[in-house]
């Protein structure tokens, strides 16, 4: 993938996360594109809908939490509490609920499909 394509995709995902953390009620593709400093058309080239960008963001958060918990030396309840502490800043107040609601009931199935399709 070209460097500009990697940068644009990363900027869209970061903008989606920032929007979830700061304005969970304003998560739309135009807002995400603006925060990423990209045109709306360019944003839609990477993700066909706001649901798709949120699913990609959620997958990134899950991978981040998995890596964090894997590297953590704690176990049992202490590990759970550490992962919860890591999860909060990632999604912000109300962000996790908004993300779940916007992605729909099939989000985890879609995430499994994405994960299974990776080499």
C-alpha positions in Angstrom: 0.0 0.0 0.0 1.3 3.5 -0.9 2.5 5.7 2.0 -0.2 8.3 1.4 -2.8 5.6 1.5 -1.5 4.2 4.7 -1.4 7.7 6.2 -4.9 8.6 5.0 -6.4 5.3 6.4 -4.5 5.9 9.8 -5.8 9.5 9.9 -9.4 8.4 9.3 -9.2 5.8 12.1 -7.6 8.3 14.5 -10.3 10.9 13.6 -13.0 8.3 14.2 -11.5 7.5 17.7 -11.1 11.2 18.5 -14.7 11.9 17.5 -16.0 9.0 19.6 -14.0 10.3 22.6 -15.0 13.9 22.3 -18.4 14.0 20.5 -20.0 10.5 20.5 -23.2 12.0 19.2 -21.5 13.5 16.1 -20.0 10.5 14.6 -20.6 10.9 10.9 -18.5 10.4 7.8 -18.3 14.2 7.1 -17.1 14.9 10.7 -14.5 12.1 10.5 -13.2 13.2 7.1 -12.9 16.8 8.3 -11.0 15.8 11.4 -8.7 13.7 9.2 -8.1 16.7 6.9 -9.4 14.7 4.0 -12.2 15.3 1.5 -15.4 13.4 2.0 -14.9 11.6 -1.3 -11.4 10.5 -0.2 -12.8 9.2 3.1 -15.4 7.1 1.2 -12.7 5.6 -1.0 -11.2 4.0 2.2 -14.5 3.2 4.0 -17.9 2.9 2.2 -19.8 3.9 5.4 -19.3 5.3 8.9 -20.1 1.7 10.1 -17.1 0.4 8.2 -14.7 3.0 9.6 -16.0 2.3 13.1 -15.7 -1.5 12.7 -12.0 -0.9 11.5 -11.5 1.3 14.5 -13.0 -1.3 16.9 -10.8 -4.0 15.5 -7.8 -1.7 16.1 -8.9 -1.2 19.7 -9.4 -4.9 20.3 -5.9 -5.6 18.9 -4.5 -2.9 21.1 -6.2 -4.3 24.2 -5.1 -7.8 23.3 -1.5 -6.7 23.0 -1.7 -4.7 26.2 -3.1 -7.7 28.2 -0.6 -10.1 26.6 2.3 -7.8 27.7 0.8 -7.2 31.2 2.4 -9.1 34.1 -0.8 -9.1 36.1 -3.3 -12.0 36.2 -6.9 -12.6 37.2 -8.9 -9.6 38.5 -5.9 -7.3 38.4 -5.4 -8.0 34.7 -9.1 -7.3 34.1 -8.9 -4.0 35.9 -5.7 -3.1 33.9 -7.4 -3.8 30.6 -10.5 -1.8 31.7 -8.2 1.1 32.6 -6.6 0.9 29.1 -10.1 0.6 27.4 -11.5 3.8 29.0 -9.1 6.3 27.4 -9.3 4.5 24.1 -13.0 5.1 23.7 -13.8 8.0 26.0 -17.0 8.5 28.0 -19.9 7.0 26.2 -17.7 6.0 23.3 -17.9 2.3 23.8 -21.7 2.4 24.0 -21.9 4.6 20.9 -19.4 2.3 19.0 -21.4 -0.8 19.9 -24.7 0.8 18.9 -23.4 2.2 15.6 -21.7 -1.0 14.6 -24.8 -3.1 15.1 -25.3 -6.7 16.4 -23.2 -8.2 13.6 -20.0 -6.2 14.4 -18.2 -9.0 16.1 -19.1 -11.4 13.3 -17.7 -8.9 10.8 -14.6 -8.5 12.9 -14.0 -12.2 13.0 -14.4 -12.3 9.2 -11.9 -9.5 8.8 -9.5 -11.2 11.2 -9.9 -14.6 9.5 -9.3 -13.1 6.1 -5.9 -11.7 7.0 -2.8 -13.6 5.9 
